């Protein structure tokens, strides 16, 4: 289920990007390549159709994102820190403690 939603998310992102780029902007953009036959989309041309498709795809994209977050959180709610297993530490060798304190070096005697 999660893999299908991930694939759908990628497809939605690509299709949504293409539909947005096909819309006319103030500088025409890629909307110039949509063709001159605007009667297929209705009296207003492709702009109303592309706007509705964009709104629908964006809504499905957002809902799919929320659903992916919910399912992923439900299945994988454990932290990465909980998966780390403590390693057995090697014992530290005991260093013998000297029983006598070292004496300070003697100062040379002057005559």
Phi and psi restraints in degrees (range 20) as a CNS / XPLOR table:
assign (resid 1 and name C) (resid 2 and name N)
       (resid 2 and name CA) (resid 2 and name C) 1.0 -66.5 20.0 2
assign (resid 2 and name N) (resid 2 and name CA)
       (resid 2 and name C) (resid 3 and name N) 1.0 -39.1 20.0 2
assign (resid 2 and name C) (resid 3 and name N)
       (resid 3 and name CA) (resid 3 and name C) 1.0 -65.5 20.0 2
assign (resid 3 and name N) (resid 3 and name CA)
       (resid 3 and name C) (resid 4 and name N) 1.0 -39.2 20.0 2
assign (resid 3 and name C) (resid 4 and name N)
       (resid 4 and name CA) (resid 4 and name C) 1.0 -64.0 20.0 2
assign (resid 4 and name N) (resid 4 and name CA)
       (resid 4 and name C) (resid 5 and name N) 1.0 -41.5 20.0 2
assign (resid 4 and name C) (resid 5 and name N)
       (resid 5 and name CA) (resid 5 and name C) 1.0 -68.0 20.0 2
assign (resid 5 and name N) (resid 5 and name CA)
       (resid 5 and name C) (resid 6 and name N) 1.0 -35.5 20.0 2
assign (resid 5 and name C) (resid 6 and name N)
       (resid 6 and name CA) (resid 6 and name C) 1.0 -64.8 20.0 2
assign (resid 6 and name N) (resid 6 and name CA)
       (resid 6 and name C) (resid 7 and name N) 1.0 -43.7 20.0 2
assign (resid 6 and name C) (resid 7 and name N)
       (resid 7 and name CA) (resid 7 and name C) 1.0 -63.7 20.0 2
assign (resid 7 and name N) (resid 7 and name CA)
       (resid 7 and name C) (resid 8 and name N) 1.0 -42.9 20.0 2
assign (resid 7 and name C) (resid 8 and name N)
       (resid 8 and name CA) (resid 8 and name C) 1.0 -61.3 20.0 2
assign (resid 8 and name N) (resid 8 and name CA)
       (resid 8 and name C) (resid 9 and name N) 1.0 -38.1 20.0 2
assign (resid 8 and name C) (resid 9 and name N)
       (resid 9 and name CA) (resid 9 and name C) 1.0 -63.2 20.0 2
assign (resid 9 and name N) (resid 9 and name CA)
       (resid 9 and name C) (resid 10 and name N) 1.0 -42.7 20.0 2
assign (resid 9 and name C) (resid 10 and name N)
       (resid 10 and name CA) (resid 10 and name C) 1.0 -66.6 20.0 2
assign (resid 10 and name N) (resid 10 and name CA)
       (resid 10 and name C) (resid 11 and name N) 1.0 -44.5 20.0 2
assign (resid 10 and name C) (resid 11 and name N)
       (resid 11 and name CA) (resid 11 and name C) 1.0 -63.0 20.0 2
assign (resid 11 and name N) (resid 11 and name CA)
       (resid 11 and name C) (resid 12 and name N) 1.0 -43.2 20.0 2
assign (resid 11 and name C) (resid 12 and name N)
       (resid 12 and name CA) (resid 12 and name C) 1.0 -61.5 20.0 2
assign (resid 12 and name N) (resid 12 and name CA)
       (resid 12 and name C) (resid 13 and name N) 1.0 -40.4 20.0 2
assign (resid 12 and name C) (resid 13 and name N)
       (resid 13 and name CA) (resid 13 and name C) 1.0 -64.1 20.0 2
assign (resid 13 and name N) (resid 13 and name CA)
       (resid 13 and name C) (resid 14 and name N) 1.0 -42.2 20.0 2
assign (resid 13 and name C) (resid 14 and name N)
       (resid 14 and name CA) (resid 14 and name C) 1.0 -67.7 20.0 2
assign (resid 14 and name N) (resid 14 and name CA)
       (resid 14 and name C) (resid 15 and name N) 1.0 -47.5 20.0 2
assign (resid 14 and name C) (resid 15 and name N)
       (resid 15 and name CA) (resid 15 and name C) 1.0 -65.2 20.0 2
assign (resid 15 and name N) (resid 15 and name CA)
       (resid 15 and name C) (resid 16 and name N) 1.0 -40.0 20.0 2
assign (resid 15 and name C) (resid 16 and name N)
       (resid 16 and name CA) (resid 16 and name C) 1.0 -63.5 20.0 2
assign (resid 16 and name N) (resid 16 and name CA)
       (resid 16 and name C) (resid 17 and name N) 1.0 -39.8 20.0 2
assign (resid 16 and name C) (resid 17 and name N)
       (resid 17 and name CA) (resid 17 and name C) 1.0 -63.3 20.0 2
assign (resid 17 and name N) (resid 17 and name CA)
       (resid 17 and name C) (resid 18 and name N) 1.0 -43.4 20.0 2
assign (resid 17 and name C) (resid 18 and name N)
       (resid 18 and name CA) (resid 18 and name C) 1.0 -64.5 20.0 2
assign (resid 18 and name N) (resid 18 and name CA)
       (resid 18 and name C) (resid 19 and name N) 1.0 -43.9 20.0 2
assign (resid 18 and name C) (resid 19 and name N)
       (resid 19 and name CA) (resid 19 and name C) 1.0 -64.4 20.0 2
assign (resid 19 and name N) (resid 19 and name CA)
       (resid 19 and name C) (resid 20 and name N) 1.0 -38.8 20.0 2
assign (resid 19 and name C) (resid 20 and name N)
       (resid 20 and name CA) (resid 20 and name C) 1.0 -66.6 20.0 2
assign (resid 20 and name N) (resid 20 and name CA)
       (resid 20 and name C) (resid 21 and name N) 1.0 -39.8 20.0 2
assign (resid 20 and name C) (resid 21 and name N)
       (resid 21 and name CA) (resid 21 and name C) 1.0 -70.1 20.0 2
assign (resid 21 and name N) (resid 21 and name CA)
       (resid 21 and name C) (resid 22 and name N) 1.0 -24.4 20.0 2
assign (resid 21 and name C) (resid 22 and name N)
       (resid 22 and name CA) (resid 22 and name C) 1.0 -77.0 20.0 2
assign (resid 22 and name N) (resid 22 and name CA)
       (resid 22 and name C) (resid 23 and name N) 1.0 -17.8 20.0 2
assign (resid 22 and name C) (resid 23 and name N)
       (resid 23 and name CA) (resid 23 and name C) 1.0 -73.1 20.0 2
assign (resid 23 and name N) (resid 23 and name CA)
       (resid 23 and name C) (resid 24 and name N) 1.0 148.6 20.0 2
assign (resid 23 and name C) (resid 24 and name N)
       (resid 24 and name CA) (resid 24 and name C) 1.0 -73.6 20.0 2
assign (resid 24 and name N) (resid 24 and name CA)
       (resid 24 and name C) (resid 25 and name N) 1.0 138.7 20.0 2
assign (resid 24 and name C) (resid 25 and name N)
       (resid 25 and name CA) (resid 25 and name C) 1.0 -118.1 20.0 2
assign (resid 25 and name N) (resid 25 and name CA)
       (resid 25 and name C) (resid 26 and name N) 1.0 -171.8 20.0 2
assign (resid 25 and name C) (resid 26 and name N)
       (resid 26 and name CA) (resid 26 and name C) 1.0 -66.6 20.0 2
assign (resid 26 and name N) (resid 26 and name CA)
       (resid 26 and name C) (resid 27 and name N) 1.0 -24.3 20.0 2
assign (resid 26 and name C) (resid 27 and name N)
       (resid 27 and name CA) (resid 27 and name C) 1.0 -108.8 20.0 2
assign (resid 27 and name N) (resid 27 and name CA)
       (resid 27 and name C) (resid 28 and name N) 1.0 21.8 20.0 2
assign (resid 27 and name C) (resid 28 and name N)
       (resid 28 and name CA) (resid 28 and name C) 1.0 72.3 20.0 2
assign (resid 28 and name N) (resid 28 and name CA)
       (resid 28 and name C) (resid 29 and name N) 1.0 -46.0 20.0 2
assign (resid 28 and name C) (resid 29 and name N)
       (resid 29 and name CA) (resid 29 and name C) 1.0 62.4 20.0 2
assign (resid 29 and name N) (resid 29 and name CA)
       (resid 29 and name C) (resid 30 and name N) 1.0 -140.9 20.0 2
assign (resid 29 and name C) (resid 30 and name N)
       (resid 30 and name CA) (resid 30 and name C) 1.0 -86.4 20.0 2
assign (resid 30 and name N) (resid 30 and name CA)
       (resid 30 and name C) (resid 31 and name N) 1.0 1.3 20.0 2
assign (resid 30 and name C) (resid 31 and name N)
       (resid 31 and name CA) (resid 31 and name C) 1.0 -65.0 20.0 2
assign (resid 31 and name N) (resid 31 and name CA)
       (resid 31 and name C) (resid 32 and name N) 1.0 -19.0 20.0 2
assign (resid 31 and name C) (resid 32 and name N)
       (resid 32 and name CA) (resid 32 and name C) 1.0 -66.8 20.0 2
assign (resid 32 and name N) (resid 32 and name CA)
       (resid 32 and name C) (resid 33 and name N) 1.0 -22.6 20.0 2
assign (resid 32 and name C) (resid 33 and name N)
       (resid 33 and name CA) (resid 33 and name C) 1.0 -90.6 20.0 2
assign (resid 33 and name N) (resid 33 and name CA)
       (resid 33 and name C) (resid 34 and name N) 1.0 6.4 20.0 2
assign (resid 33 and name C) (resid 34 and name N)
       (resid 34 and name CA) (resid 34 and name C) 1.0 -78.0 20.0 2
assign (resid 34 and name N) (resid 34 and name CA)
       (resid 34 and name C) (resid 35 and name N) 1.0 -9.2 20.0 2
assign (resid 34 and name C) (resid 35 and name N)
       (resid 35 and name CA) (resid 35 and name C) 1.0 102.4 20.0 2
assign (resid 35 and name N) (resid 35 and name CA)
       (resid 35 and name C) (resid 36 and name N) 1.0 161.6 20.0 2
assign (resid 35 and name C) (resid 36 and name N)
       (resid 36 and name CA) (resid 36 and name C) 1.0 -95.0 20.0 2
assign (resid 36 and name N) (resid 36 and name CA)
       (resid 36 and name C) (resid 37 and name N) 1.0 -11.7 20.0 2
assign (resid 36 and name C) (resid 37 and name N)
       (resid 37 and name CA) (resid 37 and name C) 1.0 -84.8 20.0 2
assign (resid 37 and name N) (resid 37 and name CA)
       (resid 37 and name C) (resid 38 and name N) 1.0 91.2 20.0 2
assign (resid 37 and name C) (resid 38 and name N)
       (resid 38 and name CA) (resid 38 and name C) 1.0 -92.1 20.0 2
assign (resid 38 and name N) (resid 38 and name CA)
       (resid 38 and name C) (resid 39 and name N) 1.0 -4.2 20.0 2
assign (resid 38 and name C) (resid 39 and name N)
       (resid 39 and name CA) (resid 39 and name C) 1.0 -73.4 20.0 2
assign (resid 39 and name N) (resid 39 and name CA)
       (resid 39 and name C) (resid 40 and name N) 1.0 -16.0 20.0 2
assign (resid 39 and name C) (resid 40 and name N)
       (resid 40 and name CA) (resid 40 and name C) 1.0 -65.5 20.0 2
assign (resid 40 and name N) (resid 40 and name CA)
       (resid 40 and name C) (resid 41 and name N) 1.0 -35.8 20.0 2
assign (resid 40 and name C) (resid 41 and name N)
       (resid 41 and name CA) (resid 41 and name C) 1.0 -90.4 20.0 2
assign (resid 41 and name N) (resid 41 and name CA)
       (resid 41 and name C) (resid 42 and name N) 1.0 -8.1 20.0 2
assign (resid 41 and name C) (resid 42 and name N)
       (resid 42 and name CA) (resid 42 and name C) 1.0 121.2 20.0 2
assign (resid 42 and name N) (resid 42 and name CA)
       (resid 42 and name C) (resid 43 and name N) 1.0 -173.3 20.0 2
assign (resid 42 and name C) (resid 43 and name N)
       (resid 43 and name CA) (resid 43 and name C) 1.0 -70.1 20.0 2
assign (resid 43 and name N) (resid 43 and name CA)
       (resid 43 and name C) (resid 44 and name N) 1.0 -31.0 20.0 2
assign (resid 43 and name C) (resid 44 and name N)
       (resid 44 and name CA) (resid 44 and name C) 1.0 -83.6 20.0 2
assign (resid 44 and name N) (resid 44 and name CA)
       (resid 44 and name C) (resid 45 and name N) 1.0 -4.5 20.0 2
assign (resid 44 and name C) (resid 45 and name N)
       (resid 45 and name CA) (resid 45 and name C) 1.0 86.6 20.0 2
assign (resid 45 and name N) (resid 45 and name CA)
       (resid 45 and name C) (resid 46 and name N) 1.0 -165.7 20.0 2
assign (resid 45 and name C) (resid 46 and name N)
       (resid 46 and name CA) (resid 46 and name C) 1.0 -75.0 20.0 2
assign (resid 46 and name N) (resid 46 and name CA)
       (resid 46 and name C) (resid 47 and name N) 1.0 -12.9 20.0 2
assign (resid 46 and name C) (resid 47 and name N)
       (resid 47 and name CA) (resid 47 and name C) 1.0 -64.0 20.0 2
assign (resid 47 and name N) (resid 47 and name CA)
       (resid 47 and name C) (resid 48 and name N) 1.0 -44.3 20.0 2
assign (resid 47 and name C) (resid 48 and name N)
       (resid 48 and name CA) (resid 48 and name C) 1.0 -66.4 20.0 2
assign (resid 48 and name N) (resid 48 and name CA)
       (resid 48 and name C) (resid 49 and name N) 1.0 -39.8 20.0 2
assign (resid 48 and name C) (resid 49 and name N)
       (resid 49 and name CA) (resid 49 and name C) 1.0 -65.6 20.0 2
assign (resid 49 and name N) (resid 49 and name CA)
       (resid 49 and name C) (resid 50 and name N) 1.0 -47.4 20.0 2
assign (resid 49 and name C) (resid 50 and name N)
       (resid 50 and name CA) (resid 50 and name C) 1.0 -65.8 20.0 2
assign (resid 50 and name N) (resid 50 and name CA)
       (resid 50 and name C) (resid 51 and name N) 1.0 -34.0 20.0 2
assign (resid 50 and name C) (resid 51 and name N)
       (resid 51 and name CA) (resid 51 and name C) 1.0 -67.0 20.0 2
assign (resid 51 and name N) (resid 51 and name CA)
       (resid 51 and name C) (resid 52 and name N) 1.0 -40.8 20.0 2
assign (resid 51 and name C) (resid 52 and name N)
       (resid 52 and name CA) (resid 52 and name C) 1.0 -67.6 20.0 2
assign (resid 52 and name N) (resid 52 and name CA)
       (resid 52 and name C) (resid 53 and name N) 1.0 -41.9 20.0 2
assign (resid 52 and name C) (resid 53 and name N)
       (resid 53 and name CA) (resid 53 and name C) 1.0 -63.0 20.0 2
assign (resid 53 and name N) (resid 53 and name CA)
       (resid 53 and name C) (resid 54 and name N) 1.0 -41.6 20.0 2
assign (resid 53 and name C) (resid 54 and name N)
       (resid 54 and name CA) (resid 54 and name C) 1.0 -62.3 20.0 2
assign (resid 54 and name N) (resid 54 and name CA)
       (resid 54 and name C) (resid 55 and name N) 1.0 -44.5 20.0 2
assign (resid 54 and name C) (resid 55 and name N)
       (resid 55 and name CA) (resid 55 and name C) 1.0 -62.7 20.0 2
assign (resid 55 and name N) (resid 55 and name CA)
       (resid 55 and name C) (resid 56 and name N) 1.0 -43.2 20.0 2
assign (resid 55 and name C) (resid 56 and name N)
       (resid 56 and name CA) (resid 56 and name C) 1.0 -64.2 20.0 2
assign (resid 56 and name N) (resid 56 and name CA)
       (resid 56 and name C) (resid 57 and name N) 1.0 -47.1 20.0 2
assign (resid 56 and name C) (resid 57 and name N)
       (resid 57 and name CA) (resid 57 and name C) 1.0 -64.4 20.0 2
assign (resid 57 and name N) (resid 57 and name CA)
       (resid 57 and name C) (resid 58 and name N) 1.0 -38.9 20.0 2
assign (resid 57 and name C) (resid 58 and name N)
       (resid 58 and name CA) (resid 58 and name C) 1.0 -65.8 20.0 2
assign (resid 58 and name N) (resid 58 and name CA)
       (resid 58 and name C) (resid 59 and name N) 1.0 -39.1 20.0 2
assign (resid 58 and name C) (resid 59 and name N)
       (resid 59 and name CA) (resid 59 and name C) 1.0 -65.0 20.0 2
assign (resid 59 and name N) (resid 59 and name CA)
       (resid 59 and name C) (resid 60 and name N) 1.0 -44.7 20.0 2
assign (resid 59 and name C) (resid 60 and name N)
       (resid 60 and name CA) (resid 60 and name C) 1.0 -64.3 20.0 2
assign (resid 60 and name N) (resid 60 and name CA)
       (resid 60 and name C) (resid 61 and name N) 1.0 -38.3 20.0 2
assign (resid 60 and name C) (resid 61 and name N)
       (resid 61 and name CA) (resid 61 and name C) 1.0 -62.1 20.0 2
assign (resid 61 and name N) (resid 61 and name CA)
       (resid 61 and name C) (resid 62 and name N) 1.0 -45.9 20.0 2
assign (resid 61 and name C) (resid 62 and name N)
       (resid 62 and name CA) (resid 62 and name C) 1.0 -66.3 20.0 2
assign (resid 62 and name N) (resid 62 and name CA)
       (resid 62 and name C) (resid 63 and name N) 1.0 -43.7 20.0 2
assign (resid 62 and name C) (resid 63 and name N)
       (resid 63 and name CA) (resid 63 and name C) 1.0 -63.8 20.0 2
assign (resid 63 and name N) (resid 63 and name CA)
       (resid 63 and name C) (resid 64 and name N) 1.0 -38.5 20.0 2
assign (resid 63 and name C) (resid 64 and name N)
       (resid 64 and name CA) (resid 64 and name C) 1.0 -66.2 20.0 2
assign (resid 64 and name N) (resid 64 and name CA)
       (resid 64 and name C) (resid 65 and name N) 1.0 -37.2 20.0 2
assign (resid 64 and name C) (resid 65 and name N)
       (resid 65 and name CA) (resid 65 and name C) 1.0 -63.9 20.0 2
assign (resid 65 and name N) (resid 65 and name CA)
       (resid 65 and name C) (resid 66 and name N) 1.0 -43.6 20.0 2
assign (resid 65 and name C) (resid 66 and name N)
       (resid 66 and name CA) (resid 66 and name C) 1.0 -64.8 20.0 2
assign (resid 66 and name N) (resid 66 and name CA)
       (resid 66 and name C) (resid 67 and name N) 1.0 -42.6 20.0 2
assign (resid 66 and name C) (resid 67 and name N)
       (resid 67 and name CA) (resid 67 and name C) 1.0 -64.1 20.0 2
assign (resid 67 and name N) (resid 67 and name CA)
       (resid 67 and name C) (resid 68 and name N) 1.0 -41.9 20.0 2
assign (resid 67 and name C) (resid 68 and name N)
       (resid 68 and name CA) (resid 68 and name C) 1.0 -61.1 20.0 2
assign (resid 68 and name N) (resid 68 and name CA)
       (resid 68 and name C) (resid 69 and name N) 1.0 -43.4 20.0 2
assign (resid 68 and name C) (resid 69 and name N)
       (resid 69 and name CA) (resid 69 and name C) 1.0 -63.1 20.0 2
assign (resid 69 and name N) (resid 69 and name CA)
       (resid 69 and name C) (resid 70 and name N) 1.0 -40.5 20.0 2
assign (resid 69 and name C) (resid 70 and name N)
       (resid 70 and name CA) (resid 70 and name C) 1.0 -66.8 20.0 2
assign (resid 70 and name N) (resid 70 and name CA)
       (resid 70 and name C) (resid 71 and name N) 1.0 -47.3 20.0 2
assign (resid 70 and name C) (resid 71 and name N)
       (resid 71 and name CA) (resid 71 and name C) 1.0 -66.3 20.0 2
assign (resid 71 and name N) (resid 71 and name CA)
       (resid 71 and name C) (resid 72 and name N) 1.0 -42.6 20.0 2
assign (resid 71 and name C) (resid 72 and name N)
       (resid 72 and name CA) (resid 72 and name C) 1.0 -63.1 20.0 2
assign (resid 72 and name N) (resid 72 and name CA)
       (resid 72 and name C) (resid 73 and name N) 1.0 -40.4 20.0 2
assign (resid 72 and name C) (resid 73 and name N)
       (resid 73 and name CA) (resid 73 and name C) 1.0 -67.6 20.0 2
assign (resid 73 and name N) (resid 73 and name CA)
       (resid 73 and name C) (resid 74 and name N) 1.0 -35.1 20.0 2
assign (resid 73 and name C) (resid 74 and name N)
       (resid 74 and name CA) (resid 74 and name C) 1.0 -68.9 20.0 2
assign (resid 74 and name N) (resid 74 and name CA)
       (resid 74 and name C) (resid 75 and name N) 1.0 -42.3 20.0 2
assign (resid 74 and name C) (resid 75 and name N)
       (resid 75 and name CA) (resid 75 and name C) 1.0 -81.0 20.0 2
assign (resid 75 and name N) (resid 75 and name CA)
       (resid 75 and name C) (resid 76 and name N) 1.0 -37.2 20.0 2
assign (resid 75 and name C) (resid 76 and name N)
       (resid 76 and name CA) (resid 76 and name C) 1.0 -119.1 20.0 2
assign (resid 76 and name N) (resid 76 and name CA)
       (resid 76 and name C) (resid 77 and name N) 1.0 58.1 20.0 2
assign (resid 76 and name C) (resid 77 and name N)
       (resid 77 and name CA) (resid 77 and name C) 1.0 -87.9 20.0 2
assign (resid 77 and name N) (resid 77 and name CA)
       (resid 77 and name C) (resid 78 and name N) 1.0 3.2 20.0 2
assign (resid 77 and name C) (resid 78 and name N)
       (resid 78 and name CA) (resid 78 and name C) 1.0 -86.8 20.0 2
assign (resid 78 and name N) (resid 78 and name CA)
       (resid 78 and name C) (resid 79 and name N) 1.0 147.7 20.0 2
assign (resid 78 and name C) (resid 79 and name N)
       (resid 79 and name CA) (resid 79 and name C) 1.0 -80.8 20.0 2
assign (resid 79 and name N) (resid 79 and name CA)
       (resid 79 and name C) (resid 80 and name N) 1.0 156.6 20.0 2
assign (resid 79 and name C) (resid 80 and name N)
       (resid 80 and name CA) (resid 80 and name C) 1.0 -66.1 20.0 2
assign (resid 80 and name N) (resid 80 and name CA)
       (resid 80 and name C) (resid 81 and name N) 1.0 -31.4 20.0 2
assign (resid 80 and name C) (resid 81 and name N)
       (resid 81 and name CA) (resid 81 and name C) 1.0 -64.5 20.0 2
assign (resid 81 and name N) (resid 81 and name CA)
       (resid 81 and name C) (resid 82 and name N) 1.0 -33.1 20.0 2
assign (resid 81 and name C) (resid 82 and name N)
       (resid 82 and name CA) (resid 82 and name C) 1.0 -70.1 20.0 2
assign (resid 82 and name N) (resid 82 and name CA)
       (resid 82 and name C) (resid 83 and name N) 1.0 -23.3 20.0 2
assign (resid 82 and name C) (resid 83 and name N)
       (resid 83 and name CA) (resid 83 and name C) 1.0 -81.1 20.0 2
assign (resid 83 and name N) (resid 83 and name CA)
       (resid 83 and name C) (resid 84 and name N) 1.0 -18.5 20.0 2
assign (resid 83 and name C) (resid 84 and name N)
       (resid 84 and name CA) (resid 84 and name C) 1.0 -74.6 20.0 2
assign (resid 84 and name N) (resid 84 and name CA)
       (resid 84 and name C) (resid 85 and name N) 1.0 126.1 20.0 2
assign (resid 84 and name C) (resid 85 and name N)
       (resid 85 and name CA) (resid 85 and name C) 1.0 -97.2 20.0 2
assign (resid 85 and name N) (resid 85 and name CA)
       (resid 85 and name C) (resid 86 and name N) 1.0 136.1 20.0 2
assign (resid 85 and name C) (resid 86 and name N)
       (resid 86 and name CA) (resid 86 and name C) 1.0 -66.3 20.0 2
assign (resid 86 and name N) (resid 86 and name CA)
       (resid 86 and name C) (resid 87 and name N) 1.0 137.0 20.0 2
assign (resid 86 and name C) (resid 87 and name N)
       (resid 87 and name CA) (resid 87 and name C) 1.0 -85.0 20.0 2
assign (resid 87 and name N) (resid 87 and name CA)
       (resid 87 and name C) (resid 88 and name N) 1.0 146.2 20.0 2
assign (resid 87 and name C) (resid 88 and name N)
       (resid 88 and name CA) (resid 88 and name C) 1.0 -74.7 20.0 2
assign (resid 88 and name N) (resid 88 and name CA)
       (resid 88 and name C) (resid 89 and name N) 1.0 122.0 20.0 2
assign (resid 88 and name C) (resid 89 and name N)
       (resid 89 and name CA) (resid 89 and name C) 1.0 -82.5 20.0 2
assign (resid 89 and name N) (resid 89 and name CA)
       (resid 89 and name C) (resid 90 and name N) 1.0 142.7 20.0 2
assign (resid 89 and name C) (resid 90 and name N)
       (resid 90 and name CA) (resid 90 and name C) 1.0 -75.3 20.0 2
assign (resid 90 and name N) (resid 90 and name CA)
       (resid 90 and name C) (resid 91 and name N) 1.0 143.8 20.0 2
assign (resid 90 and name C) (resid 91 and name N)
       (resid 91 and name CA) (resid 91 and name C) 1.0 -65.8 20.0 2
assign (resid 91 and name N) (resid 91 and name CA)
       (resid 91 and name C) (resid 92 and name N) 1.0 140.4 20.0 2
assign (resid 91 and name C) (resid 92 and name N)
       (resid 92 and name CA) (resid 92 and name C) 1.0 -82.1 20.0 2
assign (resid 92 and name N) (resid 92 and name CA)
       (resid 92 and name C) (resid 93 and name N) 1.0 128.1 20.0 2
assign (resid 92 and name C) (resid 93 and name N)
       (resid 93 and name CA) (resid 93 and name C) 1.0 -66.2 20.0 2
assign (resid 93 and name N) (resid 93 and name CA)
       (resid 93 and name C) (resid 94 and name N) 1.0 141.9 20.0 2
assign (resid 93 and name C) (resid 94 and name N)
       (resid 94 and name CA) (resid 94 and name C) 1.0 -77.5 20.0 2
assign (resid 94 and name N) (resid 94 and name CA)
       (resid 94 and name C) (resid 95 and name N) 1.0 131.0 20.0 2
assign (resid 94 and name C) (resid 95 and name N)
       (resid 95 and name CA) (resid 95 and name C) 1.0 -96.1 20.0 2
assign (resid 95 and name N) (resid 95 and name CA)
       (resid 95 and name C) (resid 96 and name N) 1.0 126.3 20.0 2
assign (resid 95 and name C) (resid 96 and name N)
       (resid 96 and name CA) (resid 96 and name C) 1.0 -64.7 20.0 2
assign (resid 96 and name N) (resid 96 and name CA)
       (resid 96 and name C) (resid 97 and name N) 1.0 135.3 20.0 2
assign (resid 96 and name C) (resid 97 and name N)
       (resid 97 and name CA) (resid 97 and name C) 1.0 -90.7 20.0 2
assign (resid 97 and name N) (resid 97 and name CA)
       (resid 97 and name C) (resid 98 and name N) 1.0 127.3 20.0 2
assign (resid 97 and name C) (resid 98 and name N)
       (resid 98 and name CA) (resid 98 and name C) 1.0 -67.1 20.0 2
assign (resid 98 and name N) (resid 98 and name CA)
       (resid 98 and name C) (resid 99 and name N) 1.0 138.9 20.0 2
assign (resid 98 and name C) (resid 99 and name N)
       (resid 99 and name CA) (resid 99 and name C) 1.0 -82.2 20.0 2
assign (resid 99 and name N) (resid 99 and name CA)
       (resid 99 and name C) (resid 100 and name N) 1.0 -26.8 20.0 2
assign (resid 99 and name C) (resid 100 and name N)
       (resid 100 and name CA) (resid 100 and name C) 1.0 -110.0 20.0 2
assign (resid 100 and name N) (resid 100 and name CA)
       (resid 100 and name C) (resid 101 and name N) 1.0 145.7 20.0 2
assign (resid 100 and name C) (resid 101 and name N)
       (resid 101 and name CA) (resid 101 and name C) 1.0 -83.5 20.0 2
assign (resid 101 and name N) (resid 101 and name CA)
       (resid 101 and name C) (resid 102 and name N) 1.0 139.6 20.0 2
assign (resid 101 and name C) (resid 102 and name N)
       (resid 102 and name CA) (resid 102 and name C) 1.0 -67.6 20.0 2
assign (resid 102 and name N) (resid 102 and name CA)
       (resid 102 and name C) (resid 103 and name N) 1.0 142.6 20.0 2
assign (resid 102 and name C) (resid 103 and name N)
       (resid 103 and name CA) (resid 103 and name C) 1.0 -89.1 20.0 2
assign (resid 103 and name N) (resid 103 and name CA)
       (resid 103 and name C) (resid 104 and name N) 1.0 155.6 20.0 2
assign (resid 103 and name C) (resid 104 and name N)
       (resid 104 and name CA) (resid 104 and name C) 1.0 -72.4 20.0 2
assign (resid 104 and name N) (resid 104 and name CA)
       (resid 104 and name C) (resid 105 and name N) 1.0 148.5 20.0 2
assign (resid 104 and name C) (resid 105 and name N)
       (resid 105 and name CA) (resid 105 and name C) 1.0 -63.5 20.0 2
assign (resid 105 and name N) (resid 105 and name CA)
       (resid 105 and name C) (resid 106 and name N) 1.0 144.9 20.0 2
assign (resid 105 and name C) (resid 106 and name N)
       (resid 106 and name CA) (resid 106 and name C) 1.0 -74.0 20.0 2
assign (resid 106 and name N) (resid 106 and name CA)
       (resid 106 and name C) (resid 107 and name N) 1.0 143.9 20.0 2
assign (resid 106 and name C) (resid 107 and name N)
       (resid 107 and name CA) (resid 107 and name C) 1.0 -85.7 20.0 2
assign (resid 107 and name N) (resid 107 and name CA)
       (resid 107 and name C) (resid 108 and name N) 1.0 140.6 20.0 2
assign (resid 107 and name C) (resid 108 and name N)
       (resid 108 and name CA) (resid 108 and name C) 1.0 -66.9 20.0 2
assign (resid 108 and name N) (resid 108 and name CA)
       (resid 108 and name C) (resid 109 and name N) 1.0 142.0 20.0 2
assign (resid 108 and name C) (resid 109 and name N)
       (resid 109 and name CA) (resid 109 and name C) 1.0 -84.2 20.0 2
assign (resid 109 and name N) (resid 109 and name CA)
       (resid 109 and name C) (resid 110 and name N) 1.0 135.0 20.0 2
assign (resid 109 and name C) (resid 110 and name N)
       (resid 110 and name CA) (resid 110 and name C) 1.0 -102.0 20.0 2
assign (resid 110 and name N) (resid 110 and name CA)
       (resid 110 and name C) (resid 111 and name N) 1.0 147.9 20.0 2
